[in-house]
Amino acid sequence: MEARAVARYVRIAPRKVRLVIDLVRGKKVDEALAILEFTTKRAAKVVKKLIHSAVANAEQNPDVDVDNLYIKRIYADEGPTLKRIRPRAVGRAYLIRKRTSHITVILDELEQ
Protein backbone atom coordinates (compact mmCIF):
# COMPACT_ATOMS: atom_id res chain seq x y z
CA MET A 1 0.00 0.00 0.00
CA GLU A 2 1.53 3.28 -1.12
CA ALA A 3 0.94 6.67 0.48
CA ARG A 4 1.82 9.88 -1.27
CA ALA A 5 1.98 13.60 -0.66
CA VAL A 6 2.62 16.46 -3.07
CA ALA A 7 3.79 20.01 -2.38
CA ARG A 8 3.12 22.27 -5.34
CA TYR A 9 4.40 25.74 -6.22
CA VAL A 10 7.18 25.67 -3.60
CA ARG A 11 9.28 28.80 -4.07
CA ILE A 12 12.63 27.01 -4.19
CA ALA A 13 14.39 26.04 -7.41
CA PRO A 14 14.10 22.31 -8.22
CA ARG A 15 17.88 22.07 -8.56
CA LYS A 16 18.28 23.11 -4.90
CA VAL A 17 15.50 20.79 -3.73
CA ARG A 18 17.11 17.82 -5.49
CA LEU A 19 20.25 18.25 -3.37
CA VAL A 20 18.14 17.59 -0.28
CA ILE A 21 15.89 14.82 -1.59
CA ASP A 22 18.90 12.84 -2.79
CA LEU A 23 19.96 12.53 0.86
CA VAL A 24 16.77 10.70 1.91
CA ARG A 25 15.79 8.66 -1.16
CA GLY A 26 15.30 4.97 -0.24
CA LYS A 27 15.70 5.52 3.51
CA LYS A 28 13.28 4.56 6.27
CA VAL A 29 11.00 7.42 7.31
CA ASP A 30 12.44 7.89 10.81
CA GLU A 31 16.00 7.86 9.45
CA ALA A 32 15.07 10.35 6.71
CA LEU A 33 13.47 12.71 9.22
CA ALA A 34 16.60 12.54 11.40
CA ILE A 35 18.78 13.43 8.41
CA LEU A 36 16.53 16.36 7.47
CA GLU A 37 16.50 17.65 11.05
CA PHE A 38 20.22 18.42 10.82
CA THR A 39 20.41 19.47 7.16
CA THR A 40 21.01 23.22 6.89
CA LYS A 41 19.45 23.70 3.45
CA ARG A 42 16.20 25.69 3.23
CA ALA A 43 14.53 22.91 1.24
CA ALA A 44 15.04 20.46 4.13
CA LYS A 45 12.22 22.09 6.11
CA VAL A 46 9.79 21.73 3.19
CA VAL A 47 10.74 18.12 2.48
CA LYS A 48 10.47 17.22 6.18
CA LYS A 49 6.97 18.69 6.36
CA LEU A 50 6.02 16.80 3.18
CA ILE A 51 7.22 13.46 4.59
CA HIS A 52 5.17 14.09 7.75
CA SER A 53 2.16 14.70 5.50
CA ALA A 54 2.73 11.44 3.60
CA VAL A 55 2.99 9.53 6.90
CA ALA A 56 -0.30 11.08 8.03
CA ASN A 57 -1.87 9.99 4.73
CA ALA A 58 -0.56 6.45 5.30
CA GLU A 59 -2.08 6.37 8.81
CA GLN A 60 -5.54 6.68 7.25
CA ASN A 61 -5.25 3.06 6.13
CA PRO A 62 -5.57 0.70 9.15
CA ASP A 63 -3.54 -2.05 7.41
CA VAL A 64 -0.36 0.06 7.24
CA ASP A 65 2.33 -0.22 9.93
CA VAL A 66 3.71 3.33 10.15
CA ASP A 67 6.99 2.15 11.74
CA ASN A 68 7.72 0.07 8.62
CA LEU A 69 7.46 2.85 6.02
CA TYR A 70 10.29 3.86 3.71
CA ILE A 71 10.64 6.44 0.95
CA LYS A 72 9.97 4.53 -2.24
CA ARG A 73 10.09 7.52 -4.60
CA ILE A 74 10.80 11.20 -4.09
CA TYR A 75 11.29 13.71 -6.86
CA ALA A 76 11.13 17.42 -7.60
CA ASP A 77 9.64 18.64 -10.87
CA GLU A 78 9.82 22.16 -12.20
CA GLY A 79 6.81 24.37 -11.58
CA PRO A 80 5.98 27.67 -13.28
CA THR A 81 8.71 30.29 -13.34
CA LEU A 82 7.96 33.82 -12.14
CA LYS A 83 9.67 36.36 -14.37
CA ARG A 84 10.89 39.63 -12.89
CA ILE A 85 12.83 42.45 -14.51
CA ARG A 86 15.86 44.18 -13.00
CA PRO A 87 16.98 47.52 -14.42
CA ARG A 88 20.53 47.58 -15.77
CA ALA A 89 22.86 50.23 -17.16
CA VAL A 90 22.11 52.23 -20.31
CA GLY A 91 18.36 51.57 -20.07
CA ARG A 92 18.62 47.82 -20.48
CA ALA A 93 16.57 45.26 -18.56
CA TYR A 94 17.80 42.02 -17.05
CA LEU A 95 15.40 39.07 -16.66
CA ILE A 96 15.35 37.36 -13.25
CA ARG A 97 13.74 33.91 -13.14
CA LYS A 98 12.21 32.94 -9.79
CA ARG A 99 11.75 29.21 -10.13
CA THR A 100 9.18 27.03 -8.36
CA SER A 101 9.02 23.29 -7.64
CA HIS A 102 6.47 20.53 -7.38
CA ILE A 103 7.80 17.97 -4.86
CA THR A 104 6.30 14.47 -4.64
CA VAL A 105 6.92 11.80 -1.97
CA ILE A 106 5.68 8.20 -2.25
CA LEU A 107 6.00 5.96 0.81
CA ASP A 108 5.66 2.17 0.90
CA GLU A 109 5.95 -0.56 3.52
CA LEU A 110 9.08 -2.67 3.82
CA GLU A 111 8.60 -6.35 2.97
CA GLN A 112 8.92 -8.61 6.00
The 8 nearest C-alpha neighbors of each residue, nearest first, counted from 0:
[[1, 107, 2, 108, 63, 57, 62, 106],
 [0, 2, 107, 106, 105, 3, 57, 108],
 [3, 1, 57, 106, 105, 53, 56, 107],
 [2, 4, 105, 53, 104, 106, 1, 5],
 [3, 5, 53, 104, 103, 52, 49, 105],
 [4, 6, 103, 102, 7, 104, 3, 101],
 [7, 5, 102, 101, 103, 9, 49, 4],
 [6, 8, 101, 9, 5, 102, 100, 78],
 [7, 9, 99, 100, 101, 78, 10, 6],
 [10, 8, 100, 99, 7, 11, 101, 6],
 [9, 11, 99, 8, 98, 100, 12, 97],
 [12, 10, 99, 9, 100, 13, 98, 16],
 [11, 13, 98, 99, 14, 15, 100, 16],
 [14, 12, 16, 100, 15, 75, 77, 17],
 [13, 15, 17, 12, 16, 18, 75, 11],
 [16, 14, 13, 17, 18, 12, 11, 42],
 [15, 17, 13, 18, 19, 42, 14, 20],
 [16, 18, 20, 14, 19, 15, 21, 13],
 [19, 17, 16, 15, 21, 20, 14, 22],
 [18, 20, 17, 16, 21, 22, 43, 42],
 [19, 21, 17, 22, 23, 18, 24, 16],
 [20, 22, 19, 24, 23, 18, 17, 73],
 [23, 21, 20, 19, 24, 18, 34, 31],
 [24, 22, 31, 20, 26, 21, 25, 34],
 [23, 25, 21, 26, 70, 22, 20, 73],
 [26, 24, 70, 71, 23, 69, 27, 72],
 [27, 25, 23, 24, 69, 70, 31, 28],
 [28, 26, 69, 30, 29, 68, 31, 70],
 [27, 29, 31, 69, 30, 68, 32, 26],
 [28, 30, 32, 31, 27, 33, 66, 26],
 [29, 31, 33, 27, 28, 32, 34, 26],
 [32, 30, 28, 23, 34, 33, 29, 26],
 [31, 33, 35, 29, 34, 30, 36, 28],
 [34, 32, 30, 36, 31, 35, 29, 37],
 [33, 35, 31, 32, 36, 37, 30, 38],
 [36, 34, 38, 32, 37, 33, 43, 31],
 [35, 37, 33, 34, 38, 32, 43, 47],
 [38, 36, 35, 34, 39, 33, 43, 32],
 [39, 37, 35, 40, 36, 43, 34, 19],
 [38, 40, 37, 41, 43, 35, 36, 42],
 [41, 39, 42, 43, 38, 19, 44, 15],
 [42, 40, 43, 44, 39, 45, 11, 38],
 [41, 43, 45, 44, 40, 16, 46, 19],
 [44, 42, 46, 41, 45, 35, 40, 47],
 [43, 45, 47, 42, 46, 41, 48, 35],
 [46, 44, 48, 42, 47, 43, 49, 41],
 [45, 47, 49, 43, 48, 44, 50, 42],
 [48, 46, 44, 50, 49, 45, 43, 32],
 [47, 49, 51, 45, 46, 50, 44, 52],
 [48, 50, 46, 52, 47, 51, 45, 53],
 [49, 51, 53, 47, 52, 48, 46, 54],
 [52, 50, 54, 48, 49, 53, 55, 47],
 [51, 53, 49, 55, 50, 54, 56, 4],
 [52, 54, 4, 56, 50, 3, 55, 51],
 [55, 53, 57, 51, 56, 52, 50, 58],
 [56, 54, 52, 58, 57, 53, 51, 59],
 [55, 57, 53, 54, 58, 59, 2, 52],
 [56, 58, 54, 2, 59, 55, 60, 53],
 [59, 57, 55, 60, 56, 54, 61, 65],
 [60, 58, 57, 56, 61, 55, 63, 62],
 [59, 61, 58, 62, 63, 57, 56, 0],
 [62, 60, 63, 59, 58, 64, 57, 65],
 [63, 61, 60, 64, 0, 58, 59, 57],
 [64, 62, 61, 60, 65, 57, 58, 0],
 [63, 65, 66, 67, 62, 68, 108, 61],
 [64, 66, 67, 68, 63, 58, 54, 57],
 [67, 65, 64, 68, 28, 29, 27, 108],
 [68, 66, 65, 108, 64, 109, 69, 27],
 [69, 67, 108, 107, 65, 66, 28, 27],
 [68, 70, 27, 28, 106, 26, 107, 71],
 [71, 69, 106, 25, 72, 26, 24, 105],
 [70, 72, 106, 105, 25, 107, 69, 73],
 [73, 71, 105, 70, 104, 74, 24, 106],
 [74, 72, 104, 103, 105, 24, 20, 70],
 [73, 75, 103, 102, 76, 72, 104, 20],
 [76, 74, 102, 101, 13, 100, 17, 103],
 [77, 75, 101, 100, 102, 13, 78, 74],
 [76, 78, 100, 13, 101, 99, 75, 79],
 [77, 79, 100, 99, 101, 8, 76, 80],
 [80, 78, 99, 81, 98, 77, 8, 100],
 [79, 81, 98, 97, 99, 96, 82, 78],
 [82, 80, 97, 96, 98, 83, 79, 99],
 [83, 81, 96, 95, 80, 97, 94, 84],
 [84, 82, 95, 94, 96, 81, 85, 97],
 [83, 85, 94, 93, 95, 92, 86, 82],
 [86, 84, 93, 92, 94, 87, 83, 95],
 [85, 87, 92, 93, 91, 84, 88, 90],
 [88, 86, 91, 92, 90, 93, 85, 89],
 [87, 89, 90, 91, 86, 92, 93, 85],
 [88, 90, 91, 87, 92, 86, 93, 85],
 [91, 89, 88, 87, 92, 86, 93, 85],
 [90, 92, 87, 89, 88, 86, 93, 85],
 [93, 91, 86, 87, 85, 84, 94, 90],
 [92, 94, 85, 84, 86, 87, 95, 91],
 [95, 93, 84, 83, 85, 96, 92, 82],
 [96, 94, 83, 84, 82, 97, 93, 85],
 [95, 97, 82, 81, 98, 80, 83, 94],
 [98, 96, 81, 80, 82, 95, 99, 83],
 [97, 99, 80, 12, 96, 81, 11, 10],
 [100, 98, 10, 78, 9, 12, 8, 11],
 [101, 99, 78, 77, 9, 13, 8, 76],
 [100, 102, 7, 76, 75, 6, 78, 8],
 [103, 101, 75, 6, 5, 74, 100, 76],
 [102, 104, 5, 74, 73, 4, 75, 6],
 [103, 105, 73, 4, 3, 72, 5, 106],
 [106, 104, 3, 72, 71, 2, 70, 73],
 [105, 107, 70, 2, 71, 1, 69, 3],
 [108, 106, 1, 68, 69, 71, 0, 2],
 [109, 107, 68, 67, 69, 110, 0, 106],
 [108, 110, 67, 68, 111, 107, 69, 27],
 [111, 109, 108, 67, 107, 68, 69, 0],
 [110, 109, 108, 67, 64, 68, 66, 107]]
